[in-house]
């Protein structure tokens, strides 16, 4: 089984928006509130710890 990418989140600002990002390639949706971007990152970490699929890198679940 291949080793998974580590999960280390951060936030990045672009104009009026803030986006949560992870070292694994995941990226949350653009948010106007930094606190919501941090919440997105915390949710991603919790899902990763639980072994759930967290999406395709766009902040959206796999379809």
MIDOSE-1310 file (N, C-alpha, C; in nm, 2 decimals, decimal comma, always signed):
residues 63
xxxx	+0,09/-0,12/+0,00/+0,00/+0,00/+0,00/+0,09/+0,12/+0,00; +0,07/+0,22/-0,09/+0,15/+0,34/-0,10/+0,13/+0,43/+0,03; +0,23/+0,50/+0,07/+0,22/+0,58/+0,18/+0,14/+0,71/+0,15; +0,05/+0,75/+0,24/-0,03/+0,87/+0,21/+0,05/+1,00/+0,24
xxxx	+0,01/+1,10/+0,17/+0,07/+1,23/+0,19/+0,04/+1,28/+0,33; +0,13/+1,35/+0,39/+0,11/+1,40/+0,53/+0,00/+1,52/+0,52; -0,06/+1,54/+0,63/-0,17/+1,64/+0,64/-0,11/+1,75/+0,72; -0,09/+1,87/+0,66/-0,04/+1,99/+0,73/-0,12/+2,10/+0,66
xxxx	-0,21/+2,16/+0,74/-0,29/+2,27/+0,68/-0,24/+2,41/+0,70; -0,28/+2,50/+0,62/-0,25/+2,64/+0,63/-0,36/+2,72/+0,56; -0,36/+2,85/+0,57/-0,45/+2,93/+0,50/-0,37/+3,03/+0,41; -0,43/+3,06/+0,30/-0,37/+3,16/+0,21/-0,48/+3,26/+0,17
xxxx	-0,43/+3,39/+0,16/-0,53/+3,49/+0,13/-0,50/+3,54/-0,02; -0,61/+3,57/-0,08/-0,61/+3,62/-0,22/-0,72/+3,73/-0,23; -0,68/+3,86/-0,22/-0,77/+3,97/-0,22/-0,86/+3,96/-0,09; -0,99/+3,95/-0,11/-1,08/+3,95/+0,00/-1,11/+3,81/+0,05
xxxx	-1,05/+3,71/-0,01/-1,08/+3,57/+0,02/-0,97/+3,50/+0,09; -1,00/+3,40/+0,17/-0,91/+3,31/+0,24/-0,94/+3,17/+0,20; -0,84/+3,09/+0,17/-0,86/+2,95/+0,14/-0,77/+2,86/+0,23; -0,83/+2,75/+0,27/-0,75/+2,65/+0,35/-0,69/+2,56/+0,25
xxxx	-0,57/+2,52/+0,28/-0,49/+2,42/+0,19/-0,42/+2,32/+0,28; -0,39/+2,21/+0,22/-0,32/+2,10/+0,29/-0,21/+2,05/+0,21; -0,11/+1,99/+0,27/+0,01/+1,94/+0,20/-0,03/+1,82/+0,11; -0,14/+1,76/+0,14/-0,18/+1,64/+0,06/-0,24/+1,68/-0,07
xxxx	-0,27/+1,81/-0,09/-0,32/+1,86/-0,22/-0,47/+1,91/-0,21; -0,53/+1,88/-0,09/-0,67/+1,93/-0,07/-0,67/+2,08/-0,06; -0,78/+2,14/-0,11/-0,80/+2,28/-0,10/-0,94/+2,31/-0,08; -0,97/+2,39/+0,02/-1,11/+2,42/+0,06/-1,16/+2,54/-0,03
xxxx	-1,29/+2,57/-0,02/-1,35/+2,68/-0,10/-1,30/+2,81/-0,05; -1,30/+2,91/-0,14/-1,26/+3,05/-0,10/-1,37/+3,10/+0,00; -1,32/+3,16/+0,11/-1,41/+3,21/+0,21/-1,38/+3,36/+0,24; -1,48/+3,44/+0,27/-1,45/+3,58/+0,31/-1,40/+3,58/+0,46
xxxx	-1,44/+3,49/+0,54/-1,41/+3,49/+0,68/-1,29/+3,39/+0,70; -1,18/+3,44/+0,75/-1,06/+3,36/+0,79/-1,10/+3,24/+0,88; -1,19/+3,28/+0,98/-1,23/+3,17/+1,07/-1,30/+3,06/+1,00; -1,38/+3,08/+0,90/-1,44/+2,97/+0,83/-1,34/+2,89/+0,75
xxxx	-1,24/+2,95/+0,69/-1,13/+2,88/+0,63/-1,06/+2,79/+0,72; -1,03/+2,84/+0,85/-0,97/+2,76/+0,95/-1,06/+2,64/+0,99; -1,19/+2,66/+1,00/-1,28/+2,56/+1,03/-1,28/+2,45/+0,92; -1,27/+2,49/+0,79/-1,26/+2,40/+0,68/-1,13/+2,31/+0,70
xxxx	-1,02/+2,37/+0,74/-0,90/+2,30/+0,75/-0,91/+2,20/+0,87; -0,97/+2,24/+0,98/-0,99/+2,15/+1,09/-1,08/+2,04/+1,06; -1,18/+2,06/+0,98/-1,27/+1,95/+0,94/-1,19/+1,85/+0,85; -1,11/+1,91/+0,76/-1,03/+1,82/+0,67/-0,94/+1,73/+0,75
xxxx	-0,87/+1,79/+0,85/-0,78/+1,71/+0,94/-0,86/+1,60/+1,01; -0,97/+1,64/+1,06/-1,06/+1,54/+1,13/-1,10/+1,42/+1,04; -1,14/+1,46/+0,92/-1,18/+1,36/+0,82/-1,06/+1,27/+0,78; -0,94/+1,33/+0,76/-0,82/+1,26/+0,73/-0,78/+1,16/+0,84
xxxx	-0,80/+1,21/+0,96/-0,76/+1,12/+1,08/-0,86/+1,00/+1,09; -0,98/+1,02/+1,05/-1,08/+0,92/+1,05/-1,07/+0,83/+0,93; -0,99/+0,86/+0,83/-0,97/+0,78/+0,72/-1,07/+0,80/+0,61; -1,14/+0,91/+0,62/-1,25/+0,93/+0,52/-1,19/+1,00/+0,39
xxxx	-1,25/+0,98/+0,28/-1,21/+1,04/+0,16/-1,25/+1,19/+0,17; -1,16/+1,28/+0,15/-1,19/+1,42/+0,17/-1,20/+1,50/+0,04; -1,20/+1,44/-0,07/-1,23/+1,52/-0,19/-1,12/+1,51/-0,29; -1,13/+1,59/-0,40/-1,04/+1,58/-0,51/-0,94/+1,70/-0,51
xxxx	-0,94/+1,78/-0,40/-0,85/+1,89/-0,40/-0,92/+2,02/-0,42; -1,05/+2,01/-0,45/-1,13/+2,13/-0,48/-1,22/+2,17/-0,36; -1,21/+2,10/-0,25/-1,30/+2,12/-0,14/-1,44/+2,06/-0,16; -1,46/+1,99/-0,27/-1,59/+1,92/-0,30/-1,57/+1,78/-0,29
xxx	-1,67/+1,71/-0,24/-1,66/+1,56/-0,23/-1,66/+1,49/-0,37; -1,60/+1,38/-0,37/-1,59/+1,30/-0,50/-1,73/+1,26/-0,54; -1,76/+1,27/-0,67/-1,89/+1,23/-0,72/-1,89/+1,10/-0,79
